[in-house]
């Protein structure tokens, strides 16, 4: 990992998860009226045990600092270094004998709500990397961290040319599966083993150049009159089908 930046954590649930995971926080702001809230109490206990500086301030001061929420009782300032090199990430996974490559490739997704929802589902299902073009808007932001309940910071992110990423993945025996309406039904596609699932933009889907480079296409069957699911729902279906196949077999 290389780049380091400062992010503001505004979700109590995300803040608690990241604190418990041992992430590096500079300081917390805690509203003086917040200590009856059990989640805030636990946040304060964990932060105190880790000797993280805490400032007790009025709720009004907290709310002035908020960027993506309208009202919170605690916010945290954390150093983020979630910027991975794909080959280093693959080597890291290989070194850990219990982890096989399981990636998501996001092709020009536009909406923060969708991106954050995908991150949460992906992290919960065991995805160990998300790959995006460097031209995409930043994925680790105050808003994506809040909406994804911290998953935007906890799941490794790779920013690089998707064409170059696909070549590296294939060179490392990772099957690239494009989620596309012209593919076979997803329950007929073997997703076991090292896999990268590709999701396309909300309005246009996967671009033709990337589609041609997929090893296989998988689709989610739809009733007549429905074109497709929301991309975040599609992502959730696919990552959990992969997990199901690993647990139960193809």
C-alpha positions in Angstrom: 0.0 0.0 0.0 1.2 3.5 -0.8 -1.0 6.6 -0.5 -2.2 7.8 2.9 -5.1 10.2 3.5 -7.3 11.5 6.3 -10.9 10.5 6.4 -13.8 11.5 8.7 -15.9 8.6 10.1 -19.4 9.7 10.8 -21.2 6.4 11.3 -21.2 5.1 14.8 -21.3 1.5 13.6 -18.5 2.0 11.2 -16.4 3.8 13.8 -16.9 1.0 16.3 -15.9 -1.7 13.8 -12.8 0.2 12.7 -11.7 0.9 16.2 -12.1 -2.8 17.2 -10.1 -3.7 14.1 -7.2 -1.6 15.4 -7.3 1.2 12.7 -5.1 4.3 13.3 -7.3 7.2 14.6 -5.9 10.6 15.2 -8.8 11.7 17.5 -12.5 11.4 18.3 -15.1 14.1 18.9 -17.8 13.0 21.3 -20.9 14.9 22.2 -21.3 15.5 25.9 -24.9 14.4 25.8 -24.0 11.1 24.0 -23.1 8.7 26.8 -26.5 7.2 27.3 -26.2 5.7 23.9 -24.8 2.1 24.2 -22.9 2.2 21.0 -21.2 5.5 21.8 -20.4 4.1 25.3 -18.6 1.2 23.7 -16.8 3.5 21.3 -15.5 5.6 24.2 -14.4 2.4 26.1 -12.5 1.0 23.1 -10.9 4.3 22.3 -9.9 4.9 25.9 -8.3 1.4 26.1 -6.3 2.2 22.9 -5.4 5.7 24.3 -6.9 7.5 21.4 -7.4 11.2 22.2 -11.1 12.2 22.7 -12.5 15.7 22.8 -15.9 16.1 24.6 -17.8 18.9 22.8 -21.4 20.1 22.4 -23.7 18.3 19.9 -23.8 21.6 18.0 -20.1 21.5 17.4 -20.4 17.9 16.2 -23.1 18.7 13.8 -21.1 21.6 12.3 -18.4 19.2 11.4 -20.6 16.7 9.7 -20.2 16.3 5.9 -22.5 13.5 4.9 -24.9 13.1 7.9 -27.3 15.5 9.5 -26.9 14.4 13.2 -24.4 12.3 15.0 -23.1 12.0 18.5 -19.5 11.0 17.7 -17.1 11.4 14.8 -13.6 10.1 14.3 -10.6 11.1 12.2 -8.7 8.2 10.8 -5.6 7.7 8.6 -6.5 5.7 5.5 -4.0 3.8 3.4 -6.4 1.7 1.4 -4.6 1.8 -2.0 -3.2 -1.6 -3.1 -1.1 -2.8 -6.0 -2.9 -5.7 -7.6 0.2 -7.9 -7.9 1.1 -7.2 -4.3 -2.4 -8.1 -3.2 -2.3 -11.3 -5.1 1.0 -12.2 -3.5 -0.5 -11.3 -0.1 -3.4 -13.7 -0.7 -1.2 -16.4 -1.9 1.0 -16.1 1.2 -2.1 -16.7 3.3 -2.9 -20.2 2.5 -6.5 -19.8 3.7 -7.5 -17.1 1.2 -8.1 -17.5 -2.6 -8.5 -14.5 -4.9 -12.1 -13.3 -4.9 -12.4 -9.9 -6.6 -15.0 -7.5 -7.9 -14.2 -5.3 -10.9 -16.4 -2.2 -11.1 -16.7 -0.7 -14.6 -17.7 3.0 -14.4 -20.3 2.8 -11.6 -21.6 6.3 -11.0 -23.7 6.4 -7.8 -22.2 6.5 -4.4 -25.2 4.6 -2.8 -24.7 1.7 -5.2 -20.9 1.6 -4.7 -21.2 1.7 -0.9 -23.9 -1.0 -0.9 -21.7 -3.2 -3.1 -18.8 -2.7 -0.8 -20.8 -3.8 2.2 -22.1 -6.9 0.5 -18.7 -7.8 -0.9 -17.0 -7.5 2.5 -19.6 -9.5 4.2 -19.3 -12.3 1.6 -15.6 -12.5 1.7 -14.5 -10.6 -1.3 -10.8 -9.7 -0.8 -10.4 -6.9 -3.3 -12.3 -4.3 -5.5 -10.7 -3.1 -8.7 -11.6 0.2 -10.4 -10.2 2.5 -13.0 -8.1 5.4 -11.6 -10.4 7.8 -13.4 -13.3 6.7 -11.2 -14.3 9.0 -8.3 -12.6 8.1 -5.1 -14.1 5.0 -3.4 -12.8 5.7 0.1 -14.7 8.9 1.0 -16.5 10.1 4.1 -19.8 9.2 2.4 -18.9 5.7 1.2 -17.5 4.8 4.6 -20.7 5.9 6.3 -23.1 4.2 3.9 -21.0 1.0 3.7 -20.7 1.0 7.6 -16.9 1.0 7.3 -16.5 -1.6 4.5 -15.1 1.0 2.1 -12.1 1.2 4.3 -11.9 -2.5 5.3 -11.9 -4.1 1.8 -8.7 -3.7 -0.2 -9.1 -1.3 -3.2 -7.0 -1.3 -6.4 -7.0 1.6 -8.8 -5.6 0.7 -12.3 -6.5 0.2 -15.9 -9.2 -2.6 -16.0 -7.6 -4.0 -19.2 -4.3 -4.3 -17.4 -5.9 -5.7 -14.3 -7.7 -8.5 -16.3 -4.4 -9.5 -17.9 -2.7 -9.8 -14.5 -5.7 -11.7 -13.1 -5.6 -14.2 -16.0 -1.9 -14.6 -15.7 -2.5 -15.6 -12.1 -5.3 -18.1 -13.0 -8.1 -15.9 -11.8 -11.3 -16.5 -13.9 -13.0 -13.2 -15.0 -16.8 -13.5 -15.0 -18.8 -10.7 -16.5 -22.3 -10.2 -15.1 -24.3 -9.5 -18.3 -27.8 -10.3 -19.6 -26.4 -12.4 -22.5 -24.7 -14.8 -20.2 -25.8 -18.2 -18.9 -27.9 -18.2 -15.8 -25.6 -17.6 -12.8 -26.6 -20.9 -11.1 -25.3 -22.7 -14.2 -21.9 -20.9 -14.0 -19.1 -22.5 -11.9 -17.8 -19.7 -9.6 -15.6 -21.9 -7.5 -11.9 -21.1 -7.1 -10.1 -17.8 -7.9 -12.7 -15.5 -9.5 -13.2 -11.9 -10.4 -16.8 -10.8 -10.9 -17.2 -7.8 -13.2 -20.2 -5.4 -12.8 -21.0 -2.7 -15.3 -22.3 0.9 -15.1 -25.9 1.4 -14.0 -27.1 2.7 -17.4 -24.8 1.0 -19.9 -23.5 -2.2 -18.3 -20.0 -3.6 -19.0 -18.2 -1.8 -21.9 -17.8 -4.0 -25.1 -14.0 -4.0 -24.9 -14.0 -5.4 -21.3 -16.9 -7.8 -22.1 -14.8 -9.4 -24.8 -12.0 -10.1 -22.3 -14.3 -12.0 -19.8 -13.7 -15.7 -19.6 -17.5 -16.3 -19.1 -20.7 -14.3 -18.8 -23.3 -14.9 -16.1 -26.8 -13.5 -16.0 -29.6 -13.2 -13.4 -32.9 -14.5 -14.8 -35.7 -11.9 -14.8 -39.4 -12.2 -15.2 -40.9 -10.7 -18.4 -41.1 -6.9 -18.3 -38.1 -6.4 -15.9 -34.8 -5.4 -17.6 -32.4 -5.9 -14.7 -31.8 -5.5 -11.0 -30.1 -2.5 -9.5 -26.4 -3.0 -9.8 -25.9 -3.2 -6.0 -28.6 -6.0 -5.8 -26.9 -7.8 -8.7 -23.6 -7.6 -6.9 -25.1 -9.0 -3.7 -26.7 -11.9 -5.6 -23.5 -12.8 -7.4 -21.1 -12.6 -4.4 -23.4 -14.8 -2.3 -23.8 -17.3 -5.1 -20.0 -17.6 -5.2 -20.0 -18.1 -1.5 -22.8 -20.7 -1.7 -21.0 -22.7 -4.3 -17.8 -22.7 -2.2 -19.7 -24.0 0.8 -22.2 -26.4 -0.9 -20.6 -27.2 -4.2 -21.6 -26.4 -7.8 
